[in-house]
Amino acid sequence: LRRIMATTDKYDRQLRLWGAHGQRALMDAKVCMLGSSAIASETLKNLVLPGIGHFTIVDSAVVEAADLGHNFFLEENDSGKLRAEAVCRWLLEMNPDVQGTHLELDPAKAVAQGKDFFRQFSLVIACQMTQTSAIQLGKICEELVIPLVLVTSLGFVGKLRIYASQHCVCETKPDSEFGDLRLNDPFPELRRFADSIDFASLDDAAHAHVPYVVILIRALDSWRSRAEGRTLPKNSAEKDEFKDIVSKMRRSPQELNFDEALQNAYKAWMPYVIPDSVQQVLSLVSTSGKSDFWILARAVSQFVRDCGKLPLAGSLPDMTASTDMYIKLQEIYSSRADGDHAAITAHVATIQKELGVEEPVPADFVKRFCQNALYCEVFQFRTLEAECRSPEGGLDLESELEDEDSLVSWYVVLRAADVFREEHGSWPGATCGDAEAAMAADVAKLTGFASQVLSTYEVKASPDPKMVEEVVRYGGCELHATSSILGGITSQEVVKLVAKQYSPLCNTLILDGLHGKMQVLEV
């Protein structure tokens, strides 16, 4: 089953995103879902379809008439039945590769059981959970070192909060990768190849198929030779001079390789630097554990001390070039990357021996780490307790409130709604009826709780009255449209956490469905 799930055409499109190793991580995951309402169903739907290994729905609620209006995973015949069981049954029909179970237990009571209940899971998702239970669950997940995702869907608004004690990623896959071509400091094999190209002796066809990598290296040589002590073009005049050299090397305006060289000229004058996120990883190696990630990080740190650079990725982007030249260039980069990989592997063996670690680091992980060393990163999240009880070091609420486009006021009101539930055992507006006079009492109470949230940040501001009234009008209802959007985002973040690929959002997302807006806040 493991081989089938990782290689079958059924998952072909997502394998292009996170690879067979990412699919295996997804398949090995055991997800605990606390709650079975619409937001829980929508989140699980988007995890079942790509092939999450196993899920367990924990809830004691039964299906009521209101559920049938906003939870598409329930039908009329499910009325009066255990909601977790009904949702689980319909979810399992969507993908036979996935295993799922349900447990008739109130989520708050599951949290009260402590870490022994959650030890079996690799990730926990909690839906519509109160603040006290969420803080308690956060402590449990911190102790067990498993990620926690909290989701709230209320009317047209929602909130997503991620917590992980430490999330290590070697494949962050940024949207725009600068690449690792080493143009301004070519390694010896690349230097020899660039020097071997005699531009003057090439015929026009060959000249139009010289890779832009070679063009930029030779153009930089020419620029440096014009004045003693030159390193890289720094100001606008020097960069224009460099581009002029590239332009004068071309024989015809139809030479696409020179267009590519001009488009990528910035790669020749950008100095080689190790990104701050990677520097942070390398600075933490002495205080971190013995996981595969940190053993590799130590090995890379040693490599950087020896060589001054990270291991070469070895990948070469598409470019206009003759087949022979492109293959030769590929071989040069690949060979150098293999040599760096071998050096890292040797460092890994030495470090494992020093640490007394017997189980070898998987060879494919060593290779992936070397290929992605420029983009590795460690993400650390504030605890839920720190967010709720010690705002210092988190969100700058005062400056956010001054930004008219910020959604921070929704964050304040949603926090207040959690406190309201703690105090009264129900959502604001859930028991008071629809009449304006009847709602006034809950509006006043929610306003007071929102003011308390603001006071913890020592901010002299008032809660937004329209947002307070809107939340009271919702009466705790979930809308399928909101839960569908928020469930899709939540499942995407879960895949990132499970596969340990891509950058997770840090750490809270607010959804304003009324105006079609979202914002990430680091609270």
Helices and strands as residue ranges (DSSP letters): H 2-7, G 9-11, H 12-28, E 30-34, H 38-48, E 54-58, H 65-70, G 76-78, H 83-92, E 99-103, H 107-112, H 115-118, E 123-127, H 131-144, E 148-154, E 157-163, E 167-169, H 188-196, G 199-201, H 204-207, H 212-225, H 236-249, H 256-263, H 266-269, H 276-283, G 285-287, H 292-307, H 323-355, H 363-371, G 373-375, E 377-379, H 384-389, H 397-402, H 408-424, H 436-456, H 465-474, H 480-499, E 508-512, E 517-521
